[in-house]
Amino acid sequence: MTAWQDYMANKSRRGHTVVGSVQVCKKLYSPQLGNRRDILVYLPPSYAGSGRRYPVLYMHDGQNLFDRATSYAGEWQVDETLEALSREGLEVIVAGVPNMGVQRMAEYNPYDDPHEGPGRGAAYTAFLVETVKPLVDAAFRTLPGPAHTGVLGSSMGGLISLYAGFSRPEVFGLAGAMSPALGPGRPLYAFVEQAPAGPHKVYMDVGTREGAGLEENVHLVGAFSRVYLALVRRMRDLLLRRGYCPGENLRYVEERRAFHHESAWARRLPAALRFLFAA
């Protein structure tokens, strides 16, 4: 039997920023990918005192979701956000799946890349569907159907979230892509266009200054941002052609002057969650 434990057990509060209840399963093995990683699960405030079942959101880059002490680029503050949203009546279990460092680009890309090598996104999606989700559903009171199961990430995590939603819509009925890195995954356009079905709801956003880290060259950051924005708009237009309706099953957001950074995604997260998990 898989052992879950309190994430903060045997930890000093100093340096850690977790709020609420976060559980961890240590070193879960992925037969699809041949590696191990911890799985983090945030539980809503009412979980311990109720018999309710809850929707579940699967998120990538799990190191950056809950704890500044483990983040390598900033914290999303998912736990703080959901503690606040619970006061509005919105409660969601979040399963955070950490990336594997140098393997991140390959695991989050379903397609081969000339620089990063063979894409392992299909195997990573299978890991979520065949290993992580059954583990979470068995251990916690979830609503396991697609109408209550989402997948969300940013950058390359946004790319793999769109792929997961359109490759496995019978599992992930809700898909969120923040600043999706569509450049390395250009075959996704044809995949989404030809997919026989898609998720019930799609949330997608982008900043108009996505060229984070390129600030030393104003021309380079401007050109990068324009290309990035055009690629995301192209996906938005494709979703509209597929029949997604803004405000109903599609929410698309452009944030002016927002960079490609966890602080921007944390800022946009409450609205994304409200849209995806609204009754």
N, C-alpha and C positions, 0 to 999 in steps of 0.2 A: 504493500500500500504506500502511495506517495505521501510524504510527510510535509505538512504546511506548518509554518511557524510565524509568529509575530515578527515583522521586519525589524522592529526596534528592540527585540529581545537581546539582552547582553550588549547593547550599544549605549554609549553615553549620548545624551541629548546634544552635547556640544558639537556644532558643525553640521548637524542633521536638521532638515527642515520639514520632515514628514509630519502631516497632521491627519487626524482620524485614524482609521484602521487599515493598515497595509500588511498583507500576508505575503510570504515568500516560499516558493518551492525551489530548493537548491539544486542546481546542476541537472536540470531536466535533459535527458538524452533525446536527440532528434535522429531517428533512424533514416529520415529523408535526407538529412544534411551531414550526418556523421559527426556532430559536435554536441556540446553541452552548454547550457546557459541557465541562469536563474529566471524564474517567472514571478512577476510581482502582481498582486491582485489588491486593488483598492475596494473596500466594502463601504456602502453608504451608511450614513449615521443611524438609520433606523434598522439596519440589518440585524444586529444582535437582539433587539427587543421585539422583533416581529416574525411572523411565519411567511412573509411575502416572498414572492419571486421577483427578480429584477432583470431588466435588459442588461446586455453586456457589450462593451466596446473594447475591441482588441486594438492596441496601439503599439507602434514600432518605436525603436530607439528608447527602450524602457529605462535606460540609465538617466535620461533627461526629464522624466515625467514627474517624479514625486520628491526627489531629494537632491538638493544642491551639492551635497557631499559627493555624489557619484556622477554628477553631470559633467560633461566635457565641453559644453558650449552654452550652458545656461539651462535653467529649469523651466518647464512648462507650467508648473504650479497646478497640475491636474487635480491634486487632492484639495488644495485651497479653493479652487474653482467649484468643485463638486460639493464641498461643504457649504459654500454659499448658495449654490443652485438648489440644494436640498430644502432650503427655506422657501423656495418657490414651488416645492413639490416635485422637482425633477431629481430622481435618484437613479444612478447607473453604477453597475460594477464595471471597473476598468481593469483589464488584464494587460499589463505592460510587458512586452517582449523585447529584452535588450538586443542590440545589434552585436555582431561578432567582430568588431574592430575592422581589420583589414579585409574581412570578408563581407563587409556591409554592402559595398557597391554591387557585388555579384549577387548577393542574396536578395537585394531589393530590385533587381532588374531581371525581367523575364527573358531578356534578349541578349545575345552575345554582343560584346563591345570590343572594338579593336585595341583599346587600352587596358580594360579591366579583365578581359577574357570571357569565358563562357558565362552566360547569365544563369543564375540559380533561382530565379524568382518563382518558377513553377514548383520547384521542390520546397521553397520556403512557404509558399501558399499551402502546399500539402501538409507541411509541418503544423501550420496554424489549424487546419481543418481536421487532420487525422490524429494529432497528438495533443496540442495545446487545448483546443476547444473541448474535446471529451474529458480532459483532466479537470478543467474549470467547471464544466457542467456536472461532473460527478461530485466535486468537493463543495460546491456552493449552490444556493437556491437561485438558479438562473431561469430566465425565459428563453429556451434554447432555439426557438424558431427564427426564421430569417427576418421577420418583421421587427424583432427585438434584438437583433445581432448586428453590430456594426464593426467596421474596420476603418482606422484613421491614422494618417501619418503626414509628415511634411517632407518636402524635397524628394529624395529618392523614396522615402516612406509614403509620399503622396502618389508616386508612380505605382508602387506595388499595391497600394490600397485600391486604386482604380482597376488594376489588373485583377485583384482578388474579387472585387465586386462584380466584374463582368465575366470572369471565368467560373466563379462559384456563387451565382446569385441565389441559389437554393440554400446557401449557408449565410452569406453576408447580404442581407437585404438593405443595409445602410452603408454608404461609402463616403468617406471624407478625405479630401486631398487638399492639403494646405501647401501653397507654392510648389505644386508638383513639378519634378525635374523631368520634363517631357523630352528634352533634347536627347539624352541617352536612351530613351525608350520610344523612338519615333514609330516603330512598328505597332505601337499600341493604338494609334489612330485607326488603322485598318482592322485591328482586332475588335475594337469597340464598335466600329461601324458594322461589322459582320456578325457580332455576337447575337445569338438567337434571343437572348434575354439579358436584362441588367438588373441592378439593385433597385429596390422600391424608391429610395431617395438617394440623391447625390448632393453633397456639399463640396464646393470647390472655391478656393480663393487664391489671390496673388497680390503681391505688393508692386508698386510701380517703380521701386528702386531695389530690385532683387540682387543687384550686383554687390552684395556684402563682401568685404575683403578686397575690393578693387578701388577703394576710395582714393588711392594715391594717383589714379589716372582718371580724370573726370570724363574723358572721351570713351575710355574703355568701359567704365561703369555704366555710362549712358547707352552704349551700343549693346552691352550684355543685357541690360534691363529691357531694352526694346525687343530684343529677340525672345527673351524669356516670356515677356508679356504676350507677345504675338502667338507663341506656342500654346499658352494656356487659353487664350481667347479662341484659338482654333479648336481646342477640345470642347470649350463651352459651346461653340457653334455646332459642333458635331452632335453634342448631347441634345441641343435644340432640334436638330434635324431628326434625331431619333424619336422625338416626341416628348422629351422632358419639358415640363412646364414651370417657368420661374415662379417661385412662391408656393408651389404645390409639391412637386417632387424634385425640384432643382433649386438650390440657393447658390448664387455666384456673387462673389465679393471682390472688388478691387480696392485696396487700401492705398491711398495716395502717400507717396514718399516712404512707404514701409520697406524695410530691408529684409534680407533672407536670414532670419534669426529667430531663435526660440522666443525672444521677448515679443516679437510680432505675432507668432503663432499662439502664445499664451494670451495675448490681448484679444485675438479673434476667436479663441476657443469657446467662451460662453455662448456666443451667438450660434456657433456651429452645433453645439450640443442641444441648444433649444430647438433648432430646426430639425435635426436628425431624430431626436427622441420626443418630440411633441406628440401628444396623443392623437 
